[in-house]
Amino acid sequence: MDATSSPAAPRELLQRLEGAVRRRFGTAAALENIEVATLGGSNRTLLFDLVEGPTRRRLVFRQETYRLEQSPFIAPHDQYQLLEVAQRHGLAIPEPIFEFEPQDGLDRGYVVAFVEGETLPRRLLTDPRFEMARQNFPTQAGDFIGRLHAISTLEAVFLEQTPDSLDPVAAQLARFDYYGEAHPALELAIRWLVRHPRRASNRCLLHGDFRTGNLLMGQEGIRAVLDWECAHLGDPMEEFGWLCLRSWRFGLIDKPVGGFCGREPLYRAYTAASGIEVDAEAVHWWEVFGFVRWIVLNIMQAHGHWTGVRRSPAFAACGRNTALIEYDLLMTLLGHYH
């Protein structure tokens, strides 16, 4: 085992990971080129090479390190099951390799295949190298979301009782109340959502966080959709309300779909893949909801920092972000943003 490339990775953790790998791939298997991608927060991520004789494969280790009260994230076991579902249907995701078992001593998590690519929004939206990716985005994204929504919810029945599947507005309100902060704009929006309820004509499996930043891309386009922690069952229009938030446009406000493009090309590709027509009025409702949800998530991350539970400069900045998101929320409610 070569752990010298990653001094921040605890040796005991690496020994347990090596044991887990050898239980599945044989005692001759080795770990090399270990790199810490993230360490802390609610997940630990390591990159490593699995070496089996002349064969070398880059893999990604994901381990839950902190369990939140009122968590918006589904359990690692459910995430892994969803990756298996997505793989069966040929969707572009990191290939699931194995899930941790009790004898591994690694608690909750899994290992997936590494996919080479870029996730940084600014590069994807402005770098000339990704011009083709930007052109292909509406077709590829619409096709991915459409095929995901076409999967029978029976394949994700384990998500039925999650708060966001049962009542997404009530789920956000419960989390907001838990943190006990005063945000009048957020309270106004929640009241608006309750007074103008939406009844979905379809109920689908949703990624829940399909947006710029969670899409791993190459110069040709989307290579893998990452971060399935927020998956749940619900109205398919919720996916578009989230993707089209101003928060994911990174300054390119005239391109509502994540800063990549206009809405219509995406909607056409989605309908072709799913058979579901996009309801613009419903998408607007889910955009208002999306801002509410995004504010609550930022409150959660800022709370983790100032309480000392999950200290991080990025989490600290989330406290300021809430005001910026509240402004976008109010402008959307007033009909000034599209």
C-alpha positions as CSV (number, residue, x, y, z in Angstrom):
1,M,0.0,0.0,0.0
2,D,1.4,3.4,-1.1
3,A,0.0,6.0,1.3
4,T,2.8,8.5,1.0
5,S,1.1,10.5,-1.6
6,S,-1.7,11.4,0.8
7,P,-0.4,12.2,4.3
8,A,-3.8,13.6,5.4
9,A,-5.5,10.2,4.9
10,P,-5.5,8.3,8.2
11,R,-3.4,5.2,8.1
12,E,-6.0,3.0,9.9
13,L,-8.6,4.1,7.2
14,L,-6.3,3.1,4.4
15,Q,-5.6,-0.3,6.1
16,R,-9.3,-1.0,6.3
17,L,-9.8,0.1,2.7
18,E,-7.0,-2.2,1.6
19,G,-8.6,-5.1,3.5
20,A,-12.0,-4.3,1.9
21,V,-10.4,-4.3,-1.5
22,R,-8.5,-7.6,-0.9
23,R,-11.7,-9.3,0.3
24,R,-13.2,-8.6,-3.1
25,F,-10.3,-8.7,-5.5
26,G,-7.9,-11.1,-3.9
27,T,-4.9,-10.8,-1.5
28,A,-2.6,-9.7,-4.3
29,A,-4.6,-6.5,-4.9
30,A,-2.9,-3.3,-3.9
31,L,-3.7,0.4,-3.4
32,E,-1.5,3.0,-5.0
33,N,-1.5,6.8,-5.9
34,I,-3.9,7.6,-3.0
35,E,-5.2,11.2,-3.1
36,V,-7.5,13.0,-0.7
37,A,-10.2,14.8,-2.6
38,T,-12.2,15.9,0.4
39,L,-11.8,15.2,4.1
40,G,-14.5,16.5,6.4
41,G,-18.0,17.7,6.0
42,S,-20.5,14.9,5.7
43,N,-18.5,12.8,3.3
44,R,-14.8,11.8,2.9
45,T,-13.6,11.2,-0.7
46,L,-10.4,9.5,-1.7
47,L,-9.0,8.6,-5.1
48,F,-6.8,5.5,-5.5
49,D,-5.5,3.1,-8.0
50,L,-6.6,-0.5,-7.6
51,V,-3.6,-2.6,-8.9
52,E,-4.1,-6.3,-9.8
53,G,-1.0,-7.6,-11.4
54,P,-0.6,-5.7,-14.7
55,T,-4.0,-4.1,-14.4
56,R,-4.5,-0.7,-12.9
57,R,-7.8,1.0,-12.4
58,R,-8.6,4.4,-10.8
59,L,-11.4,4.3,-8.2
60,V,-13.2,6.7,-5.9
61,F,-13.9,6.0,-2.2
62,R,-16.9,7.7,-0.6
63,Q,-17.5,7.5,3.1
64,E,-20.1,9.2,5.3
65,T,-18.3,10.9,8.1
66,Y,-21.1,12.9,9.7
67,R,-24.8,12.3,10.1
68,L,-26.9,15.4,10.2
69,E,-30.1,16.0,12.1
70,Q,-32.9,16.8,9.7
71,S,-30.6,15.7,6.9
72,P,-31.6,16.5,3.3
73,F,-29.3,13.6,2.1
74,I,-30.3,10.0,1.6
75,A,-28.2,7.2,3.1
76,P,-25.2,6.0,1.2
77,H,-26.8,2.5,0.8
78,D,-29.7,4.2,-1.1
79,Q,-27.3,6.2,-3.1
80,Y,-25.5,3.0,-4.1
81,Q,-28.7,1.3,-5.0
82,L,-29.6,4.3,-7.3
83,L,-26.3,4.0,-9.1
84,E,-27.0,0.4,-9.7
85,V,-30.5,1.3,-11.1
86,A,-29.0,4.0,-13.3
87,Q,-26.3,1.7,-14.6
88,R,-28.9,-1.0,-15.5
89,H,-30.6,1.7,-17.7
90,G,-27.4,2.8,-19.4
91,L,-27.3,6.3,-17.8
92,A,-24.0,8.1,-17.6
93,I,-22.9,7.7,-14.0
94,P,-19.7,6.5,-12.2
95,E,-19.8,2.7,-12.3
96,P,-20.7,1.3,-8.9
97,I,-17.9,-1.1,-7.8
98,F,-18.8,-2.2,-4.3
99,E,-20.6,-1.1,-1.1
100,F,-19.1,-1.3,2.3
101,E,-20.1,-4.2,4.5
102,P,-19.9,-4.5,8.3
103,Q,-16.7,-6.6,8.2
104,D,-14.9,-3.8,6.3
105,G,-15.1,-1.6,9.4
106,L,-15.7,1.5,7.1
107,D,-19.2,2.4,8.3
108,R,-21.4,3.7,5.5
109,G,-20.2,4.3,2.0
110,Y,-19.1,2.7,-1.3
111,V,-16.5,2.7,-4.1
112,V,-17.2,3.7,-7.7
113,A,-15.1,4.0,-10.8
114,F,-13.2,7.3,-11.5
115,V,-14.4,9.3,-14.5
116,E,-12.0,11.8,-16.0
117,G,-13.5,15.2,-16.7
118,E,-14.3,18.8,-15.6
119,T,-16.9,20.0,-13.1
120,L,-15.8,23.6,-12.5
121,P,-18.7,25.7,-13.8
122,R,-16.7,28.7,-15.0
123,R,-14.5,26.6,-17.2
124,L,-17.4,24.6,-18.6
125,L,-19.4,27.8,-19.4
126,T,-16.6,30.0,-20.8
127,D,-13.5,27.9,-21.8
128,P,-13.2,27.6,-25.7
129,R,-12.2,23.9,-25.2
130,F,-15.8,23.1,-24.1
131,E,-17.6,24.8,-26.9
132,M,-18.8,21.5,-28.3
133,A,-19.9,20.4,-24.9
134,R,-22.0,23.6,-24.5
135,Q,-23.6,22.9,-27.9
136,N,-24.4,19.4,-27.0
137,F,-25.6,20.2,-23.5
138,P,-29.4,20.7,-24.1
139,T,-29.7,17.4,-26.0
140,Q,-27.6,15.4,-23.6
141,A,-29.1,16.8,-20.5
142,G,-32.7,16.5,-21.8
143,D,-32.0,13.0,-22.8
144,F,-30.5,12.0,-19.4
145,I,-33.3,13.6,-17.4
146,G,-35.9,12.1,-19.7
147,R,-34.5,8.6,-19.4
148,L,-34.1,8.9,-15.7
149,H,-37.8,10.0,-15.3
150,A,-38.9,7.1,-17.5
151,I,-37.5,4.6,-15.0
152,S,-40.3,2.9,-13.0
153,T,-40.6,4.2,-9.5
154,L,-40.9,0.6,-8.4
155,E,-37.1,0.4,-9.0
156,A,-36.7,3.1,-6.3
157,V,-39.4,2.1,-3.9
158,F,-36.9,2.4,-1.1
159,L,-37.2,6.2,-1.5
160,E,-40.9,6.4,-0.9
161,Q,-40.7,7.3,2.8
162,T,-38.0,10.0,2.6
163,P,-39.2,13.4,3.6
164,D,-38.7,15.0,0.2
165,S,-40.7,12.2,-1.5
166,L,-43.6,12.5,1.0
167,D,-43.9,16.3,1.1
168,P,-41.1,18.4,-0.2
169,V,-42.5,21.7,1.1
170,A,-43.0,20.2,4.6
171,A,-39.5,18.8,4.5
172,Q,-38.0,22.2,3.9
173,L,-40.1,23.8,6.6
174,A,-39.0,21.2,9.1
175,R,-35.4,21.8,8.3
176,F,-35.8,25.6,8.5
177,D,-37.6,25.3,11.8
178,Y,-34.8,23.1,13.2
179,Y,-32.2,25.8,12.7
180,G,-34.4,28.4,14.2
181,E,-33.2,31.4,12.2
182,A,-35.3,34.4,11.1
183,H,-35.6,34.7,7.3
184,P,-38.8,36.7,6.4
185,A,-38.3,36.3,2.6
186,L,-38.1,32.5,3.1
187,E,-41.2,32.5,5.2
188,L,-43.0,34.5,2.6
189,A,-42.1,32.1,-0.1
190,I,-43.1,29.1,1.9
191,R,-46.5,30.7,2.5
192,W,-46.8,31.3,-1.2
193,L,-46.0,27.7,-2.0
194,V,-48.6,26.5,0.5
195,R,-51.2,28.8,-0.8
196,H,-50.6,27.8,-4.5
197,P,-50.1,24.0,-4.2
198,R,-49.1,22.0,-7.2
199,R,-50.5,18.6,-8.0
200,A,-48.2,16.6,-10.3
201,S,-49.7,14.6,-13.1
202,N,-46.6,12.3,-13.0
203,R,-44.5,10.9,-10.2
204,C,-40.9,10.1,-11.2
205,L,-37.5,9.2,-9.9
206,L,-35.6,12.5,-9.5
207,H,-31.9,13.1,-9.3
208,G,-32.7,16.0,-7.0
209,D,-29.5,18.0,-7.6
210,F,-29.1,18.0,-11.4
211,R,-27.2,21.2,-12.0
212,T,-24.0,22.9,-13.2
213,G,-21.3,21.7,-10.8
214,N,-22.7,18.2,-10.4
215,L,-22.1,17.3,-14.1
216,L,-18.7,15.8,-15.0
217,M,-18.0,16.8,-18.6
218,G,-15.4,16.4,-21.3
219,Q,-15.0,18.4,-24.5
220,E,-17.7,16.3,-26.1
221,G,-20.3,16.8,-23.3
222,I,-21.6,15.0,-20.2
223,R,-19.6,12.0,-19.1
224,A,-21.2,11.3,-15.7
225,V,-23.8,12.8,-13.4
226,L,-22.5,12.9,-9.9
227,D,-23.9,13.5,-6.3
228,W,-27.1,11.5,-5.9
229,E,-27.5,12.4,-2.2
230,C,-30.7,14.3,-2.8
231,A,-32.6,11.8,-5.0
232,H,-36.2,11.2,-4.2
233,L,-39.6,10.6,-5.9
234,G,-41.7,13.5,-7.1
235,D,-43.0,15.9,-9.8
236,P,-40.7,15.7,-12.8
237,M,-41.0,19.5,-13.2
238,E,-39.0,19.9,-9.9
239,E,-35.9,18.8,-11.8
240,F,-36.2,21.8,-14.2
241,G,-37.1,24.3,-11.5
242,W,-33.8,23.4,-9.8
243,L,-31.6,23.3,-12.9
244,C,-32.9,26.7,-14.1
245,L,-32.3,28.6,-10.8
246,R,-30.2,31.8,-11.3
247,S,-27.8,30.4,-8.7
248,W,-26.5,27.9,-11.3
249,R,-26.0,30.3,-14.2
250,F,-22.8,31.8,-12.9
251,G,-23.4,35.2,-14.4
252,L,-24.8,34.0,-17.7
253,I,-28.3,35.1,-16.8
254,D,-29.6,35.1,-20.3
255,K,-29.0,31.3,-20.5
256,P,-31.5,29.9,-17.9
257,V,-30.4,26.3,-18.1
258,G,-27.4,26.3,-15.9
259,G,-25.7,29.0,-18.0
260,F,-25.5,26.7,-21.0
261,C,-28.6,27.4,-23.1
262,G,-32.2,28.5,-23.3
263,R,-35.1,26.3,-22.1
264,E,-36.7,25.2,-25.3
265,P,-33.9,22.9,-26.7
266,L,-33.7,21.2,-23.3
267,Y,-37.4,20.7,-23.0
268,R,-37.7,19.3,-26.5
269,A,-34.9,16.7,-25.9
270,Y,-36.6,15.8,-22.5
271,T,-40.0,15.2,-24.1
272,A,-38.5,13.1,-26.8
273,A,-36.8,10.9,-24.2
274,S,-39.6,10.7,-21.6
275,G,-42.8,11.4,-23.5
276,I,-43.6,14.0,-20.8
277,E,-44.5,17.6,-21.8
278,V,-42.9,20.3,-19.8
279,D,-45.4,22.6,-17.9
280,A,-43.8,26.1,-17.8
281,E,-46.2,27.2,-15.0
282,A,-45.2,24.2,-12.9
283,V,-41.5,24.9,-13.6
284,H,-41.9,28.4,-12.2
285,W,-43.5,27.1,-9.0
286,W,-40.6,24.7,-8.6
287,E,-38.1,27.5,-9.2
288,V,-39.6,29.3,-6.2
289,F,-39.4,26.1,-4.3
290,G,-35.8,25.6,-5.5
291,F,-34.8,29.0,-4.0
292,V,-36.4,28.0,-0.7
293,R,-34.6,24.7,-0.7
294,W,-31.3,26.3,-1.6
295,I,-31.6,28.9,1.2
296,V,-32.3,26.1,3.7
297,L,-29.2,24.1,2.5
298,N,-27.1,27.2,2.9
299,I,-28.4,27.8,6.4
300,M,-27.5,24.2,7.2
301,Q,-24.0,24.5,6.0
302,A,-23.4,27.9,7.8
303,H,-24.8,26.4,11.0
304,G,-22.3,23.5,10.7
305,H,-19.5,26.0,10.6
306,W,-20.4,28.4,13.3
307,T,-21.3,25.6,15.7
308,G,-17.9,24.1,15.1
309,V,-19.3,20.8,13.9
310,R,-18.1,21.0,10.3
311,R,-15.8,24.0,10.0
312,S,-15.0,25.2,6.5
313,P,-14.5,28.6,4.8
314,A,-16.9,27.4,2.1
315,F,-19.5,26.6,4.7
316,A,-18.9,30.0,6.4
317,A,-19.6,31.7,3.1
318,C,-23.0,30.0,2.9
319,G,-24.2,32.4,5.7
320,R,-23.7,35.3,3.3
321,N,-25.1,33.4,0.4
322,T,-28.6,33.2,2.0
323,A,-29.1,37.0,1.5
324,L,-28.1,36.7,-2.2
325,I,-30.5,33.8,-2.8
326,E,-33.3,35.6,-0.9
327,Y,-33.0,38.5,-3.4
328,D,-33.3,36.2,-6.4
329,L,-36.2,34.5,-4.7
330,L,-38.1,37.8,-4.1
331,M,-37.4,38.9,-7.7
332,T,-38.8,35.6,-9.0
333,L,-41.9,35.9,-6.9
334,L,-42.5,39.4,-8.2
335,G,-42.1,38.1,-11.8
336,H,-39.0,40.1,-12.6
337,Y,-36.9,37.0,-13.3
338,H,-37.4,34.4,-15.9
